Amino acid sequence: MQEHQAATVGGRFEGVDLAALAQREGTPLHAYSANAIRGRIGELEAALAGLDATICYAVKANPNHAILQLMAAAGLGADVVSAGEMWRSLRAGIPAARIVFSGVGKSAHEIAEALAAGIARFNVESADELQLLQLLAAELDVVAHAAVRINPDVDAPTHAKIATGKSENKFGVDIDEARRWFAAREQLTHVRLDGLHVHIGSQILALEPFRLALQRVAAFWRELRDAGHAIASIDVGGGLGVRYREGERAVAAADYAAVVRAALAGFDGRLLLEPGRWLVAEAGVLLTRVLRVKEGAGRRFLVLDAAMNDLLRPSLYDAWHEIVPLVEGGRRMTRYDIVGPVCETGDTFARDRPLPECEAGDLVLIRTTGAYGASMASTYNSRPLAAEVLLDRGRYAVVRRRQTLEEMIAGEQPASHWETP
């Protein structure tokens, strides 16, 4: 597999001096490498060469406008899970014809907006949603293209909170229910049920779960084909993992594509893929600064100006991120609990982590934060959202300015106008 992790060498990130960047833009600061993202896109496109395949970037991984513009410029589509993500994608230049709408809880308003926009396809996750789609499409006198999301009951070796392919998960329907949908599809006057969809989870570092899930979907596709049900597309989902720590090995795009080719051999429709994390995670870093070193009873705390509201993954998933102090060599190694300033014990990035000795004011880099970093951020503890920058060929652009306190409370107002519903 080609390496497209953003390079940080000698205090520089993709040719940009990090100390100067932090001095100018402040910390905490999310930074993304455009070159690393383009590299990942190219790697996946090369692996899919010869297939009728559309890559639909999973917007939830990082919905920043500049990131979506990179995807649009590369000809990618978008996998969205809300009307907001659809709006972002369209605004960034991704055509509606390359947008698929996934998610177990689409509202009537969201479905109507997506129908009006003319998106390519809905990935339908329940009988209730299918009937609502039929009703709303009929009201608008349009025909919606839909795929049934299959829950293949495959256990992906990943964190329980990001596994989506087991029968006890909320996503998709089993094959027996999907079979009934196709048997009754002639009753759907305004929905063309002509696709299959599967997505078994996120941050998967092994090929076998993908192979097993796709084999089950392929068997169902052949059954449907033999019964006279034409299938125009199969969405194989996303879930490709990335390297967060030493010893982890991500699945190569070419190896993953080989599994897709083998499982779906003979399928002559369109393939859809929904990578998110794999395209952007390793392209991003979070730059933060040491506030102080606190000596506790038996613990030494490295207190950063970044917090769980800037990077939630360690608190939410016990996720491991590489943490690199940008300090001169020769400092002795010591062990720290690396924490933020938020008033939660869960505001912890790492425990008992060996690092070069740090002091207040030192810059620290947290790696692999391009996915589910800024996208999951909040203003908890009334901490304004951090700035985001995009780096490209030795230069950078601010792609989200640091939120001001006034902007943080812009939607709030005093209770001066009372109404009775």
N, C-alpha and C positions, 0 to 999 in steps of 0.2 A: 504494500500500500504506500502510495506517495504520502509524504508528510506535509501537511498544510497548516500545522499549528503555527500561530503567529510567533515570530521570532523575537525574543528579548535577549539582546546581547550587549554586555557592557553598559547597562543602564539606558539602553536605547530599545525602542519598540517600533519595529518596521521603519527604522531610520530616523525616528523622532526621539530627541533627548527627553527622557521621562522627568528628570528633575526640572527642566525648563518648562515642560508641559504642566507639571503640577504647580509650579510657581505662577504660571499665567492663568490657569483655569481652576485651580484649587482642587481640594480633595474632600470627600471621596469622588472618584471620577471613573466612569466606564469608558473604555477605549476599545475600538474594534478595528481589525485589519481588513480593508477591502480586498487586498491581494490574497489573503488566506481564504476568504469566502469564495472569490473567483476560482481559486485552485480547487476547492472542494466541488464546486459546480462542474468544473471541467473534468475532474476525475469520475464523477458519477455519469456524466454524459458519455464519456468514452466507454465506460463499462456497459452502457445501454445501447451502444451503437448497433444499428440494424434492427432494433425493436421499434414498434409504434408505441412510444412511451412519452408521457407528459409528466414532468417533475412539478409537483405542486407544493411549494414551500409551506411548512406548517407555521403559520403566522404567530401562533402563541409563543413560540420559542423566543422571538425577538421582533416585535412589531414596529420598531422605529422606522420612520418614513424613509430615511436614507438607506436603511437595510433593504426595505421593500423595493426601493428604486433600483438597487443593485440586482435584485431578483428579476424585476421587470426588464431591465436592460439585457439580462442574460436569456430572456425568453421564457422564464419560468412562470408557472401558474401559482395559485395560492390555495392552501387548505385552510378554511376558516371555521371557527366554532361560535361566532357571534356576528350580529349585524355590524358591530363596531369594527371587527377585524375585516369584514367585507368592505366596509366604507374606507378603511385605511388602504386596503389593497387596490381598490379602484382609484383612489386619489393618487396612489403612487404610480399608476400607469399599467397595472396588471389587468388585462381585459377580462370582462365578465365571462367570456367563453373559456377561460382557463381557471375559473374558480369553482371549487367544490366546497359544499357546506356540510360539515360533520357535526357531531355533538348530540348528546342524548336529550337535551332540554331546549330545543328550538321553540321559540314562542310563535304565536300566530303572526304577530307584528314582524318578527324577523323573517319568517317564511315568505310573507307577502312582499317585504322589501327585496328579498333575493329573487323572487319570481319577477318582480317589476324590473330588476336589474338585468335579468336574462342570464343568470349564472349557468354553468355547464351542467351541474349535477348536484343532487341532494343525496347524502349518505343517510339512509333512513334507519332508525334504531328501535322503532316500536310500531305496533299496529295502530295505535292512537295517532302517532305522527303521520303515518301513511294516509290515514283517512282525513286528517287535517290538511295535508298537502293536496289531496284530491279536491277537497271542498274549496280551498283558497285558489287553486289553479282554475277550477270551474268558474269561480266568481270573476276572475280576471280573463277568462276565456283564453288561456294559454295551456300548453302541454309541458309538464315538468318531467325532466329525465331524472330517474331515481335508481339508486343501488341499495340493496339490502345489506346492512352490516351484519356479517356472520360472526357469532361468538363461537370459536372453534373449540373451546375448552382446552386450551393449551397453556401450560404454566410456563411463562417466560421467567428466566432467572434474573430478576431485577427486584427493586424495592417494592414492597406490597402496595405502596401508595401510587405507583405508576405502572402497575400491572393491569391490563385491561382485557385479557383474553380468556379468563377463567369463567366458568358458568356462574359463579357467585358474584362476578363483577356486574356493574350496572350497564355495561355497554353491549349493544347488539342483541341479536336473537339467535336461538339455536337453529340448526338446519331443518328440523321438523316444522318449526313455525315458518321459516322462509319458504319451505316447500308449499305450504298452504297459501302463502301470498301469491306465488307464481301460478298455482292452480286456479286462483280467483282473479287473476290480473285483468281478464277481459271486462270485469266490472269497473275497472279504473279508466274512466273516459278521458281524464285529463292528466293522468300520470303514466308515463312510459317506464315500466319497471323492467329495465334491461341491463342492470349492472350488479356486480357483487363487490363487496368491500370487506376487508379484514384488517384489523390493527390490534396486536396482542400486547402492546406495552411500549415502554420507553427505556432507553439506556440498556439495550440488549447487546451482549458481547459474545454471543455464540450463534452459529448458523442453524443448529438443529431445531430450535423453536420456530424459526421462520420456515424451515423446510417442512416441518410437521403441519403447521397451520396452512401453508399454501397447498400442500398435498390434499388436505381435507376440502379446501375451497375448490381445487381443481376437480376433485371427484364429483363435487356437487355441480360444478359447471358442466361436466360431461353428462351427468344425469339430466340436467335441464335441457341441454342441446338435444339429447336423444328423445326427449319428450316434446320437442318442437318449440322450446322457448329460446329465442335468439338472445344472446348476451353480447352487448356491444362493448362493454368495458369491464375490466377487473381492476379494482383499486387494492394494491398490496400493502397499503398503509406505510407507516414509517417505523421508528423504533431503533434504528441503528445507533449503537452506543459510541462513545468517545473515550479517550484515555484521560482519566482524571488523576491517576496516581501511578507511581512506578510499579511495574509488574502487570498492569492492565494492558490488554491488547485489543484494539478495536477491530471489527470485521472490515476487511478490505472491500471496497465497492465492487471490484471485479468478482470476488468470491460470492458476494451477495447477489449480484446480477446473474451469476451462474446458477444459483439456487432457483431464482425466479424463472429463468429460461427452462430449466429442467422440469420444474413442477408444472409449468403452464405450456409445455410443448404442444404445438398444434392449435393453440388459441390464436385466432386471426383478428381479434378486436384490439381495442386500445388498452394499454396498461397505464395506470396512474400510480405514482409514488408520492409519499407525503413526508419527506425528510425535513426535520427542523433542527434539532440539536446537532446532528451530524454536520450540517452546513455551517453553523455559526458558533458553536460552543467554544472550540479551540481558537477561534479568531478573536476572542474577547478577553480582556483582563480588567480587573478592578484595582485602581491605584488608590492607596490610602496612606495615612500618615499616623505614626505612633503619637498618641497623646501623652501617655505616661507608662512607666513600669511600676506595677504595684506588688509589693512583697506581702503575700498572705501567709497564714499559718500552714506551712508545708506546700504552698503553691506560689508560683510566680506568674503574675498576670501581665500580659502585653495588651494594653488598652488602645484600640485603634479608633480613628474617627469614622470609619465605616461601621455599619451595624446590620442587624438582621433585617431592617427595613430596606437596606440597599442590596443585600444578598441573603435571601431567605433559605436557600437550599440546605445549608448545614443545620439550621434549626428545624426545618420541616422534615427533612429526609435523613438526618445524620450524615449528610453528604461530605465527602472528602475533597478538598481543593488544595492544590499545591500553593504554599505561601512562601514568598521569597523576599527577604529584606534587601533593599537596594543600598547596601553598605559596602565600604571598602573591605578588602580581604584582611585576614589576620586576626579577626575577632574570635574569641573563644566561643565554643558552642555551649548553649544553655537550653533549658527546657521551659516552655511557656504554655499556659492556657491563653489562647489568643481570643480576645473578647472585644465586643463593641460597647458603646456607652448607653444602650437602651436598658431600661429598668426591667429586665427579664433575665433569669439565669440561663434561659435558652438562647440568649444573644451571645453565642459562642461559636467561633469559626473552627477551632481545633483545641484539643486537650493534650497536654504533655508533649507538645511538638518540639523537637530539637531544631533550634535556629541559631545563627550567629547572634551574639549578644546585641541587643537593641537599646536605644535610648530615645527619649522624647525628641520628636522632629524628624526621625528617620522615615524614609519612604518605604512602603511595603507593597509588594505586588501579589495579588491573588489571581491565580491563573484559571483559565477555562470557564469564564463567566459570561461568554457571549450569548448563551442560551439560559433562559429562566433566571437571569440576574435582574437587569432593569425591568424586564417584563413582569416580574412578580413583586416589584418594589411597592412600598407604601409610604405614607407620611406618619406612621406610628410614632408616638412621642412628639408629635408636631415637628418632625424633622423633614424639611423640604426635600423633594426628589433631587438626586444627584445629577450632575451634567453628564452628557454622553458625547464622545467625539469619534469621528471616523478618520482613520489614518490611511494614506495612500501615497506611496512612492516618496516618502520623506516629508510629507506635509500632513496637516490635519485640518479638519473642519468641525466646528461645534454643530452637532446634529440634534442636540437637545440642550438648551441652556439650563443652567442651574435654576431651580424653582425658587422664587422669592417667597417671603412670608405672606405678602399680599396675594400672590397667585395661589398659594396653598389654601387660603380661606376664601377665595373669590366667589364660591357658590354659597357661602353662608350668609345669613342675614338675621337681624333681630326679629323676635316674634311680635311685630308691630301690626300685622294685618291678620285678623282672625276670621275664619269662615266656618260655616256649618255645612257638612256634606249632605 
